[in-house]
């Protein structure tokens, strides 16, 4: 077992290892990191499942554009709220047990929806709430991996575990195809098969980290909200992750409604965008470890703002796809960069802060997905929704510029800011 040192909050943590790649792999617990990735990956697959299925569901249930937007946004909002709950459970029950409970809830919910059927708009919203438990996996998988690694490897550990958001690629690729073959309701049952396999692997491989902080009083879990830094980090993640998951859920609807693509072709386009954003998340963490999270986020917000502002005026599938890939590359990098900063400032509260920051990201995703549906219904175009979110990216860039000097002065850490 590695020696320990006391971090700025007084909590014991593993001693610093070499920052080279081999040092990273030796610093933590690889089976747990793999288990966290698998759990996160499949959970994210089903979290956004209503997005690729939305065109088929909308036709069956005769939904309006606003109802479609709310349907695909509901799992995002439910996941945001439940991330706070999961953050509490992680610190009280431990991440492994919390993850097992969440996975069983999602499996039971999907199986029930498959067997009983979903035949109304209200039914899709209920299903969306159940799928929110899958989105809340964020607040479990990341602390499960993070607590095994010292500060200089936080960006890489959180990035690799967080790359599980690539599960959204599987939903975009396979859900429309399976819906074409078996019907969209059957997809809900088929999704239970890989979820069950991952649950077994998770129970065999995952191990709670040895340096977990002692449980606190209930009120103490929300103590970070009394600090401005918690709110800044939450706001920044609302843009990066909110943009990522909001687009992942909405792009199938966007491509089918705007360019008349089939659900399968729209799924391929969405998968390309989501894959780009997922692939670079660990790179974003590594980049932030190298140059600092602030510098990485500065580039992220500028690029994302420009791409999202332009995409509202894209006149062809190729141009829209290219701009979405650029935006997703930026947002995916930003996801890793934000979580390079979080454990530096809130090492002792990483469980609840993961939940709070993740909640803010989910709220951002809910806003983007639902606002795109409303923009389409009220104006006949998705462009206003993209423009407003681009403005939020600019606001995040301004906020980062305001706080970065104080962060570099006040945060006493050997890792880069």
N, C-alpha and C positions, 0 to 999 in steps of 0.2 A: 504494500500500500504506500502511496506517495506520502511524503511529509505534508504538513498543512501550514498555512499562515493565516493570520486574522485579516480580513478585508476591512475596508473603511467603516463598515457597520459593526465590526466585532464578531462576525460569524466566521467560523472556521471554513476554509476552502482548500482545495488541493494546491500544493505548491506549484509555482510556475515552472512549466517545462519549456524546452526549446521551442521556438516559434516555427521551426522547420516542419515540413509535412510529416516526416517520420515521427517527430515529437508529438504531433497531433494524434496520430493513430495509437501511440503508446500511452497517451495521457488519460484516456477515458475508457469506456466499456463498449466495444464494438457491437456485440450482440444487441445491447439496449439501443444503440444508435440506429441499427438496422430495423429493430422492432418499431421504434418510434416513427421511422420513415414509412414503413409498410402500413402501420395503423393510420397515419396521417394521409397517406396516398389514397387508400381505399375509402376513407371517410370523406375526403374531398371529392372523390368520384361521385358518391351518392349525394353529397351536399348540393351540387349544382345540377343534379339529374333532371330537374324540372325544366331547365333551360333548353337542352337539346330536344326534349319531348314537347316543349311548349307549342310549336306549330301544330302538331298532331292533336294535342289536348285541346287547344283553342278551337280547332275545327269540330271536334267531337262535342264540346260543351258550348259552342257558339260564344266564345269570350270576346270582349272588346279589347282594343289595344291597351287601355289602362288596366283592365283586369289581367291581361297577360303579363304586363309589367309588374303588377302587385304579386301575381302568382310566383314568378321567378325570383322576386325580391324577398318574399316571406321567409324562406329558409335562411337567407342572409341575416335578416333582422333577428330571427329566433336564435341563430347561432351566435350572434353578437351578445344577446342577453345571457344566453346559457354559458358563454365563456367566463363570465364573472362567477357563476355558480361552480363551474369546473375548476376555476382558479382557487376557490375556497376549498373544494374537495381535495385538490392536490395537496394543499398544505395541511389538511386535517387527516385524510386517509392515505396519502401517498399517491404518486402519479400512476403506478401500475394498477392498483385497485380501482382508481377512478376511471382509467381507460377501459377496464373490463366492463364496468357498469354501463358506461356510455355506449360501448359497442353492442351490448345485449339489448339496450333500448332501441337502437337503430335497427338491428336485425328483427326484433319483434314487431316494430312499426311497419317496416317494409313488407314483411310476410303477411301481416294483417291487411294492409292495403291491397296486396295482390289477391288474397283470398276473398276479401269482401268487395273489392272494386271501389273505384273513385268515380262518382257519377254526377258531381256538382262542383260549382266554383268554390263553395264552402269546404267541400271535401278536399280540394287541392290545397286550400290554406291550412287545413288540419295536417295534411301530409307534409306540408312545408315546415310546420312547427316541429314535427318529428324529425325531419331531415336536419333541422337546426342542431340537434344533438351531434350529428356528424360534423357540422361546421365548428362546433365547440371543442372538437378534438384538438384544435390549435392550442388551447390552454392546458392540455395534458401532455401532448407529444413533445412540445418544446421544452418545458421544465424537466421532463423525463430525460431528455438528452443533455440539456444544458448543465444540469447539476453535476454531471460527471466530468466536466471540463473546466480548466482554469481560465482566467480572464483573457489571456492572449489568444485563446482558441475559441472564444465564444462566437465570433462571427462565423467561423467555419462549421462549428457544431450546430448552431442554430440554423445556419443556411442549409446544411445537409438534411437535417430533420425536416426543416421547412420546405425542402424541395418536394415533399409529399404533395404539395399543391398541384403537382403534375398529374395527379389523379383526375383533375378536371379534363385533361386530354382524353382519357379513356371514355369519359362520359360523352364528350363531343364526337369521338370517333365511332363508338359502338352503339350508343343508345338509339340514334336514328335508324341505323341499319337493322338492329334487332326489332325495333318498333315496326319497320316495314315488313319483316318476316313473320312476327308473332303478335303484333299489336302492342300499343304503348303500355297497357296495364301489365302485360307479361314481363316487360323489362323490370318492373319493380320486384318481381319474384326472382328473376334471373340474377339480379344484383346481389341477392342474399348468398349466392354460392361463393364468389370470391371473398365476400365479407366474412363468412364463416371460416374459410381457410386462413385468412389473416388473423382472425381471433385466436385460433389454435397456435399459430406461430408466435403471436404476441405473448400469450401466456407462457410459452416455453422459453422465449428468448429474453423478454424484458426483465430488468432487475432494478428495484428502487435504489437511487444513489445513496451513498453512506453519509453524506454531509448535509442532509436536509435540515433546514431550520426547525426549531421546536415549535409546536403549535402555539398560536397566540389567542388572545381574547378575540371574539367576533369583531368588535369595533376596531381592533388594531389592523384588521385586514384592509380597511379603507383609509388608513392613515396616509398612504401615498397621495391621496386626492387632496390633502391639505397643502401639497407642494406644487408650485407652478410647473416644475419640470415634468411631472406626471401628465399634466394637461397638454403641455407642448408635444410630448412624445405621442400621446393619444391622437392629437390633431394631425400630426405628420403621418401616422400610420393610417388614419382615416382616408388620406389621399392615396398613399401608395397601395396598400392592400385593398382599400375600398375600390380603387380604380381597377385593380386586377380582378377581383372576384365579381364586381359589378359587370365588367365586360365579359367575363367568362360565362356568366348567366344570361347575358342579354344578346350576345353576338348571333346566336342561332336565329333569334327573332329578327334582328337587324338585317341579316343577309337575306332571309326569306322575304321580308316585307319590302326592303328597299330595292333589291335586284331580282326578286322572283326566283331565287335559287331553290332547288329541291332541299328537303331537310337533310339528306345525306351529304350533298355538296356543301351546304351551310355548315354542317358538322365538321367537314374537312377543313374549311376555312377557319372555323373557330379553334379547332385543334392546333392548327399551325400557330395561331396567335398565342394560345395558352401555353403551348410547348415552349415558345420563346421566353415567355415570362417566367415559367417554372424553371427552365434550364439555368437561368442566370441568377436565381436566388442565392445559391451558395457562392457564386462568383461575387455577388454583391456583398456578402458577408466577408469574403476574403479580401475584396477591394477595400472595404471599410477597415479591416484589420491593418491593411497596408498604408493607406493614405488618410484614414480617418473617416468616421461616419458622416461628419458635417460636409466634407468636400464631396463625398460620394452622393449625398442627398442633394447638394446644390446642383450638380449635373442632372440628376434624376428629374427634379421638378421642372427644370428649364426644358428638357427634351420632351417630357410628358405633356407639358402645357402646349407646346407648339404642335405636336402630333395630334392631340385631341381637338385642338381648335381647327386644324385643317381638315380633319376627317369628316366633319359635318358637311363639308362642301365637295367631298370626293364624288366624282361623276362616274366612276367605273369600279368594278369589283377589284381589279388589280391595284388601283391607287388606294382604295379603302383598306385592302388587305395589307399593303405595304406600310401604311400609316399605323394601323393597329398593331402590327408586329413591332414597329419602333416604339410605340407607346407601351406595349407589354414588356419589351426588353428593359425600358427605363423603370417601369413600375416594379417589375420583378427584382431588379437590382436594388431599388429602394426598400423593398420588404426586408432583404437581408441586411441592408445598412442600418435601418431603424433598430433591428434587434441585435446589432453590434453595440448600440448605445445603451439599450435598456438595462442589461445586467451590469454595466459599468456604474450606473447611477443607483440602481435599486437591487443590489446583489442579494440582500437579505429578504427582499419582498418579491423575488423573481416569479413565484407562483401566481400571486394575485396581480402583479403588474403584467404578466403575460395575459391574464384574463382581461384586465382593464384595457390594455393596449389592443388586444385582439378584438374586444368588444367594439372599440372605436373603429377599427378596420371594418368590422361587419356592418356597423351603422353607415359608414361611407359607401359600402357596396350596396346596401339597401337603398340609400338615397339615389345612387347612380342608376340602378336597375329600374326602380319605380319612376324616377323622373324621366327616363327615356320613354317609357310607356305613356306617361302623361303628355310629354311633348309631342309624341306621335299623334295622340288622339286630339289634342287641342290645336296643333299647328299643322298637322299633316307631315311633319318632318322630325327626325331625331336630332337635327343640328342644334337646336337650343339646349338640349340636355348635355351634349358634348361641350358646347361653349361654356356653359356654367361650370362644369367640372374642370375644364381647363383653367378657368378663373380661380378655382379653389387651389389648383397646383401652384399658380402664381402667388396666391396668398400664403401658401405653405413656404414658398421660397423666401418671401419677405420676412415671415416669422423666424425662419432659420437664421437669416442674416442678423436679426435683432438679438437672438439669444446666444449665438455661437461664442461670442467673446466671453460672456459670463461663464458658460459651460467650461471653456478651456481653462479659465482661471480657478473655478471652484471645484471641479471634479478632480480629486486626487487619485489618479490611477496611472499605472504604467502603460496601459493600452492606449491606442491612438483615439483621439476624438476629432 
